[in-house]
Amino acid sequence: MNLATLQPLINYLYIIASALFVIGLKMLNRADTARRGNLISGLGMAIAVVATCLLAGMEFQWVLVGMVVGSAIGAVAAYAVKMTSMPEMVGLFNGFGGLASMLVAWAEFHKWRVEGWETYFKLLPAGAPDSPLYSGVAIVFTAIVGAVTFSGSLVAFLKLAELMPGKPILFKGQQAANALIIVGAFAASAVVCHDPTAASAYAAFYAVMAIGLVLGVTSVIPIGGADMPVVISLLNSYSGVAAAAAGFIILNNVLIVAGALVGASGIILTKIMCKAMNRSLGNVLFSGFGSGATAGAGAAVTGEVKPISAADAYFVLEAARSVIFVPGYGMAVAQAQHAVRELGQMLEDNGADVKYCIHPVAGRMPGHMNVLLAEASVPYEQLVEPGDVNPLMPTVDVAVVIGANDVVNPAAKEDPSSPLYGMPIIDVDQARTCIVLKRSMKPGFAGVDNPLFFKPNTRMLFGDAKATVAQLAAEFKGA
């Protein structure tokens, strides 16, 4: 059966796959439908792969090798990677998406050089634009965006994994250097697009890829502190844009649709993250938040810390009629989500109204806390947003902060000199009693001191979050 006969079937399968992508993405918008949305999107991708394999000229032995190797890596990662390392893994997978797009661009450019434009054009699907400039622009754009995504995601991975300093790395003239790099990228791209058959074009294309890799590094190293969730979602958007651009190179409709969905959803999520921090995207990318110049800013934080024991904290919780849990990265590090869920159930059995309030930038990637609590089978209806719970916080008996820091820092409201000032937070300081579970008084990921620890209604419960929560649960069991 030739391609002309199969092409209508392939197009229909691509339409079905695209529809499943859209439906799956819509379902990911709600916690109670997210798992089904993930399965539906996966089914759409399986259909897209089958449809692509029906195209003529496929070397199936290499397709099978790639599927086996990729599936093995994915399975090992899914089972072996801890939830605390999920942000790093997401960042790394974003990078692999960018690398794949860059390699597609490289392969198509090489084919163009070897075959010549006339022969190369005949290999493209019917209706392809008969323009070397169109193909040249698509190829260099894909190569640059893919390279930026790959190297930028590697830097994000290294920062999140603490294999390199998490704070911004700044140097004099950094923005001017980035501007020169971008100018160099345009110049090399112009050489490639002007005459791809010229002897200098291949060297220029190598320069395009190299410049993209350098730009990815220089774009991400100045970012750190509380901005990493924004970086992850932005790089996710880049990977989608690179995939869509690769779709324009090989004229694959489903790749264009899937890439556009990822790119658009990633930039929307990035905007949500920026809004949650009350900052612009430009401020995130270029301000160097969390650097030595800003991390120590703000009024001096002084006062008396009031420690509390697990036994005394039990009496406070036992008398509470309403409890709000506020999870943060510390809960992920301690793997305390199951213990928190058990304690929450005990409080409910004791007659308390229990909610879990999640800040959009809690943890180190978007949705980090939601995934952890879902893993512990916390009911979706008990998950609330800061905007819904903050007006009611003065009526809450106990707010229990588990490893969160920057998202509950009152300096964001009270200290105009603080780097966090203006960032919407969870107003746990307004609760009747606030119990903060932390290992120490060390500042959070943003490196900003937290006056919440010295508030008159705050009690500090020091220790490992999982062990501490387990102690509280044991007090309820022994009561």
ChimeraX attribute file (.defattr): number of C-alpha atoms within 10 A of each C-alpha:
attribute: neighborCount
match mode: 1-to-1
recipient: residues
	/A:1	7
	/A:2	9
	/A:3	13
	/A:4	11
	/A:5	9
	/A:6	14
	/A:7	16
	/A:8	11
	/A:9	14
	/A:10	20
	/A:11	17
	/A:12	12
	/A:13	20
	/A:14	25
	/A:15	18
	/A:16	15
	/A:17	26
	/A:18	24
	/A:19	17
	/A:20	21
	/A:21	25
	/A:22	18
	/A:23	17
	/A:24	23
	/A:25	19
	/A:26	13
	/A:27	19
	/A:28	17
	/A:29	11
	/A:30	12
	/A:31	18
	/A:32	14
	/A:33	13
	/A:34	16
	/A:35	14
	/A:36	15
	/A:37	23
	/A:38	17
	/A:39	13
	/A:40	21
	/A:41	24
	/A:42	16
	/A:43	16
	/A:44	26
	/A:45	20
	/A:46	13
	/A:47	20
	/A:48	22
	/A:49	16
	/A:50	14
	/A:51	20
	/A:52	17
	/A:53	15
	/A:54	16
	/A:55	14
	/A:56	13
	/A:57	8
	/A:58	11
	/A:59	9
	/A:60	10
	/A:61	9
	/A:62	10
	/A:63	12
	/A:64	11
	/A:65	11
	/A:66	12
	/A:67	12
	/A:68	12
	/A:69	10
	/A:70	11
	/A:71	12
	/A:72	12
	/A:73	11
	/A:74	13
	/A:75	10
	/A:76	10
	/A:77	13
	/A:78	13
	/A:79	8
	/A:80	10
	/A:81	12
	/A:82	14
	/A:83	18
	/A:84	20
	/A:85	16
	/A:86	20
	/A:87	24
	/A:88	24
	/A:89	20
	/A:90	19
	/A:91	26
	/A:92	23
	/A:93	19
	/A:94	27
	/A:95	28
	/A:96	20
	/A:97	21
	/A:98	32
	/A:99	23
	/A:100	19
	/A:101	30
	/A:102	29
	/A:103	17
	/A:104	21
	/A:105	30
	/A:106	19
	/A:107	13
	/A:108	18
	/A:109	24
	/A:110	14
	/A:111	14
	/A:112	20
	/A:113	16
	/A:114	12
	/A:115	13
	/A:116	13
	/A:117	18
	/A:118	11
	/A:119	12
	/A:120	16
	/A:121	18
	/A:122	11
	/A:123	12
	/A:124	14
	/A:125	12
	/A:126	10
	/A:127	7
	/A:128	16
	/A:129	13
	/A:130	13
	/A:131	10
	/A:132	18
	/A:133	15
	/A:134	14
	/A:135	23
	/A:136	23
	/A:137	18
	/A:138	20
	/A:139	28
	/A:140	27
	/A:141	25
	/A:142	29
	/A:143	34
	/A:144	29
	/A:145	26
	/A:146	36
	/A:147	34
	/A:148	32
	/A:149	36
	/A:150	31
	/A:151	25
	/A:152	31
	/A:153	33
	/A:154	22
	/A:155	24
	/A:156	30
	/A:157	24
	/A:158	17
	/A:159	22
	/A:160	22
	/A:161	17
	/A:162	11
	/A:163	10
	/A:164	13
	/A:165	13
	/A:166	24
	/A:167	22
	/A:168	19
	/A:169	17
	/A:170	16
	/A:171	9
	/A:172	7
	/A:173	9
	/A:174	15
	/A:175	15
	/A:176	10
	/A:177	14
	/A:178	16
	/A:179	13
	/A:180	12
	/A:181	17
	/A:182	15
	/A:183	13
	/A:184	16
	/A:185	23
	/A:186	17
	/A:187	14
	/A:188	22
	/A:189	24
	/A:190	19
	/A:191	18
	/A:192	27
	/A:193	21
	/A:194	14
	/A:195	14
	/A:196	22
	/A:197	15
	/A:198	12
	/A:199	9
	/A:200	13
	/A:201	21
	/A:202	17
	/A:203	13
	/A:204	20
	/A:205	27
	/A:206	15
	/A:207	19
	/A:208	25
	/A:209	27
	/A:210	17
	/A:211	22
	/A:212	28
	/A:213	21
	/A:214	16
	/A:215	24
	/A:216	25
	/A:217	20
	/A:218	22
	/A:219	18
	/A:220	25
	/A:221	21
	/A:222	23
	/A:223	27
	/A:224	27
	/A:225	22
	/A:226	26
	/A:227	23
	/A:228	25
	/A:229	25
	/A:230	28
	/A:231	25
	/A:232	27
	/A:233	26
	/A:234	25
	/A:235	28
	/A:236	28
	/A:237	26
	/A:238	30
	/A:239	33
	/A:240	32
	/A:241	28
	/A:242	32
	/A:243	30
	/A:244	27
	/A:245	29
	/A:246	28
	/A:247	24
	/A:248	19
	/A:249	25
	/A:250	20
	/A:251	18
	/A:252	17
	/A:253	16
	/A:254	26
	/A:255	22
	/A:256	22
	/A:257	22
	/A:258	24
	/A:259	23
	/A:260	21
	/A:261	19
	/A:262	22
	/A:263	24
	/A:264	17
	/A:265	18
	/A:266	23
	/A:267	19
	/A:268	15
	/A:269	21
	/A:270	23
	/A:271	18
	/A:272	17
	/A:273	25
	/A:274	22
	/A:275	15
	/A:276	18
	/A:277	24
	/A:278	14
	/A:279	16
	/A:280	12
	/A:281	17
	/A:282	9
	/A:283	11
	/A:284	20
	/A:285	18
	/A:286	14
	/A:287	15
	/A:288	23
	/A:289	24
	/A:290	26
	/A:291	20
	/A:292	14
	/A:293	9
	/A:294	18
	/A:295	21
	/A:296	16
	/A:297	16
	/A:298	17
	/A:299	14
	/A:300	11
	/A:301	13
	/A:302	11
	/A:303	11
	/A:304	9
	/A:305	15
	/A:306	14
	/A:307	14
	/A:308	17
	/A:309	14
	/A:310	19
	/A:311	13
	/A:312	13
	/A:313	18
	/A:314	19
	/A:315	13
	/A:316	14
	/A:317	22
	/A:318	18
	/A:319	14
	/A:320	20
	/A:321	17
	/A:322	19
	/A:323	24
	/A:324	25
	/A:325	21
	/A:326	27
	/A:327	30
	/A:328	25
	/A:329	21
	/A:330	23
	/A:331	27
	/A:332	25
	/A:333	18
	/A:334	15
	/A:335	19
	/A:336	25
	/A:337	25
	/A:338	20
	/A:339	21
	/A:340	25
	/A:341	20
	/A:342	17
	/A:343	19
	/A:344	23
	/A:345	16
	/A:346	18
	/A:347	22
	/A:348	16
	/A:349	10
	/A:350	15
	/A:351	14
	/A:352	19
	/A:353	17
	/A:354	21
	/A:355	23
	/A:356	26
	/A:357	24
	/A:358	24
	/A:359	26
	/A:360	25
	/A:361	25
	/A:362	24
	/A:363	29
	/A:364	26
	/A:365	24
	/A:366	22
	/A:367	17
	/A:368	23
	/A:369	27
	/A:370	22
	/A:371	14
	/A:372	20
	/A:373	22
	/A:374	17
	/A:375	12
	/A:376	16
	/A:377	12
	/A:378	21
	/A:379	14
	/A:380	15
	/A:381	10
	/A:382	12
	/A:383	18
	/A:384	16
	/A:385	14
	/A:386	21
	/A:387	14
	/A:388	10
	/A:389	18
	/A:390	18
	/A:391	11
	/A:392	12
	/A:393	22
	/A:394	16
	/A:395	13
	/A:396	21
	/A:397	21
	/A:398	27
	/A:399	28
	/A:400	23
	/A:401	24
	/A:402	27
	/A:403	25
	/A:404	24
	/A:405	29
	/A:406	26
	/A:407	28
	/A:408	23
	/A:409	26
	/A:410	25
	/A:411	25
	/A:412	21
	/A:413	15
	/A:414	14
	/A:415	15
	/A:416	13
	/A:417	13
	/A:418	20
	/A:419	20
	/A:420	30
	/A:421	19
	/A:422	17
	/A:423	21
	/A:424	21
	/A:425	24
	/A:426	22
	/A:427	22
	/A:428	31
	/A:429	22
	/A:430	22
	/A:431	22
	/A:432	16
	/A:433	23
	/A:434	25
	/A:435	25
	/A:436	25
	/A:437	25
	/A:438	21
	/A:439	14
	/A:440	11
	/A:441	12
	/A:442	12
	/A:443	13
	/A:444	20
	/A:445	21
	/A:446	23
	/A:447	22
	/A:448	25
	/A:449	24
	/A:450	22
	/A:451	19
	/A:452	23
	/A:453	26
	/A:454	16
	/A:455	18
	/A:456	14
	/A:457	17
	/A:458	25
	/A:459	22
	/A:460	23
	/A:461	25
	/A:462	17
	/A:463	14
	/A:464	21
	/A:465	26
	/A:466	21
	/A:467	14
	/A:468	20
	/A:469	25
	/A:470	19
	/A:471	19
	/A:472	24
	/A:473	22
	/A:474	15
	/A:475	17
	/A:476	18
	/A:477	9
	/A:478	7
	/A:479	8
